């Protein structure tokens, strides 16, 4: 009986590995999906309503999984852009804000990663194409042009992130992700207030 059980578990694990490998192969050869889209695709295949035997299942609904990948991408971008600002800016206000971005969003990213692991949610390994383009554009700017562009990006980014957190806090189904969003929203709101003040001072 034990050997049959072990064989069954081995086959399930093998099917899971094969499913993920196939998806990874498709992702590499698709060429038109960014990191977030690839993660969303992997999470869809782990949906307990369709493919739990092969993938081990996912512990949240698709909307919660998409929130997680979106929040992860945004958090990664905030940290990377913050590091860039620390290197390129000589504006004390910008550098102070960038330091806070690296610290606060780094902590939030760590917490979100732990929740995702617990729920069997695949997270993007890098930022999506939209954020890559923004980072590439910013990397080409210097001096006051960089500062202004960075501040504008932070205003827009924090508006989007605040809406993301508020929507999940209100509509999310998973208790842990709702709690994360509810706790993170006021921090993002504080960041938005600070960057708006910096933006106003530059006009």
C-alpha positions in Angstrom: 0.0 0.0 0.0 2.8 2.4 0.9 4.6 1.7 -2.4 1.4 2.5 -4.4 1.0 5.7 -2.4 4.6 6.7 -3.0 4.3 5.9 -6.7 1.1 8.1 -6.9 2.8 11.0 -5.2 5.8 10.6 -7.5 3.6 10.7 -10.5 1.8 13.8 -9.3 5.1 15.6 -8.7 6.4 14.5 -12.1 3.2 15.8 -13.8 3.6 19.1 -11.9 7.3 19.5 -13.0 6.3 18.6 -16.6 3.5 21.1 -16.6 5.7 23.9 -15.2 8.5 23.0 -17.6 6.2 23.1 -20.6 4.9 26.5 -19.5 8.4 27.8 -19.0 9.3 26.5 -22.5 6.3 28.2 -24.0 7.1 31.4 -22.1 10.7 31.4 -23.4 9.5 30.8 -27.0 6.5 33.0 -26.9 8.6 36.1 -27.1 5.6 38.4 -26.5 4.9 37.9 -22.8 6.7 39.9 -20.1 7.5 38.6 -16.6 4.1 39.5 -15.1 2.2 37.9 -18.0 4.3 34.7 -17.6 3.6 34.6 -13.9 -0.2 35.1 -14.5 -0.1 32.3 -17.0 1.6 29.9 -14.5 -0.9 30.9 -11.8 -3.9 30.2 -14.1 -2.6 26.6 -14.7 -2.4 26.1 -11.0 -6.1 27.1 -10.5 -7.7 24.5 -8.3 -10.8 24.5 -10.5 -8.9 23.1 -13.5 -5.6 21.5 -12.9 -4.9 20.8 -9.2 -3.7 17.2 -9.7 -0.9 18.2 -12.1 0.2 21.5 -10.5 -0.4 21.2 -6.7 -3.1 23.9 -6.9 -3.2 27.5 -6.0 -4.7 28.7 -2.7 -6.4 31.9 -3.9 -8.8 33.0 -6.7 -7.4 34.4 -9.9 -8.2 38.0 -9.0 -6.1 37.7 -5.8 -3.3 36.1 -7.7 -3.3 38.9 -10.3 -3.2 41.4 -7.5 -0.2 39.7 -6.0 1.8 39.7 -9.3 0.8 43.3 -10.0 1.9 44.4 -6.5 5.1 42.5 -6.8 6.0 44.1 -10.1 5.2 47.6 -8.7 7.2 46.9 -5.6 10.2 45.7 -7.5 10.1 48.8 -9.7 9.9 51.2 -6.8 13.0 49.6 -5.3 15.0 49.6 -8.5 14.0 53.1 -9.4 14.9 54.2 -5.9 18.4 52.7 -6.3 18.7 54.5 -9.6 17.8 57.8 -8.0 20.3 57.4 -5.2 23.0 57.0 -7.9 21.9 59.7 -10.3 20.3 62.5 -8.2 22.0 65.2 -6.3 18.7 66.6 -5.0 18.5 66.0 -1.2 14.7 65.7 -1.2 14.8 63.2 -4.1 17.6 61.1 -2.4 15.7 61.1 0.9 12.5 59.9 -0.8 14.5 57.3 -2.9 16.0 55.9 0.3 12.5 55.5 1.8 11.4 53.7 -1.4 14.2 51.1 -1.2 13.5 50.5 2.5 9.7 50.5 2.6 9.0 48.8 -0.6 11.8 46.3 0.0 10.1 45.3 3.3 6.7 45.1 1.6 8.2 42.9 -1.2 9.6 40.5 1.4 6.3 40.2 3.1 4.4 39.7 -0.2 6.9 37.1 -1.3 6.3 35.1 1.9 2.5 35.2 1.4 2.8 34.2 -2.2 5.0 31.2 -1.3 2.4 30.1 1.3 -0.4 30.3 -1.3 1.6 28.7 -4.1 1.4 31.8 -6.2 4.2 32.3 -8.8 5.6 35.8 -8.7 7.4 37.6 -11.6 11.1 37.3 -11.5 11.6 40.8 -13.0 9.5 43.9 -13.7 7.1 44.0 -16.6 7.7 45.7 -19.9 6.0 48.9 -18.9 8.3 49.4 -15.9 11.3 48.3 -17.9 10.6 51.0 -20.4 10.2 53.6 -17.6 13.5 52.5 -16.1 15.2 52.6 -19.4 13.9 56.1 -20.1 15.0 57.4 -16.7 18.5 55.8 -17.0 19.1 58.1 -20.0 18.3 61.3 -18.1 20.7 63.4 -15.9 20.5 66.3 -13.4 17.3 68.2 -13.1 15.8 66.4 -16.0 16.2 63.1 -14.2 14.9 64.5 -10.9 11.7 65.8 -12.6 11.1 62.6 -14.5 11.7 60.4 -11.4 9.3 62.5 -9.3 6.6 62.4 -12.1 7.1 58.6 -12.3 6.7 58.3 -8.5 3.5 60.4 -8.5 1.9 58.3 -11.2 3.2 55.0 -9.7 1.9 55.7 -6.2 -1.5 56.7 -7.5 -1.7 53.4 -9.3 -0.4 51.4 -6.3 -2.8 53.2 -3.9 -5.8 52.2 -6.1 -4.5 48.7 -6.3 -4.2 48.3 -2.6 -7.5 50.0 -1.9 -9.3 47.7 -4.4 -7.8 44.6 -2.9 -8.5 45.8 0.6 -12.2 46.2 -0.3 -12.7 43.4 -2.8 -10.1 40.8 -2.2 -11.2 37.3 -1.1 -8.0 36.0 0.5 -7.7 37.2 4.1 -3.9 37.4 4.1 -3.7 39.4 0.9 -6.6 41.7 2.1 -4.7 42.3 5.3 -1.5 43.0 3.4 -3.3 45.5 1.2 -5.1 47.2 4.1 -1.8 47.6 6.0 0.1 48.8 2.9 -2.4 51.4 1.6 -1.7 54.0 4.3 2.0 53.7 3.7 1.5 54.3 0.0 -0.8 57.2 0.8 2.0 58.7 2.9 4.5 58.2 0.1 2.1 59.9 -2.4 1.7 62.9 -0.1 5.4 63.3 0.2 6.2 63.0 -3.5 3.4 65.4 -4.3 5.0 68.0 -2.0 8.4 67.4 -3.7 6.7 67.8 -7.1 5.1 71.1 -6.0 8.5 72.4 -4.8 10.0 71.8 -8.2 7.4 73.8 -10.2 
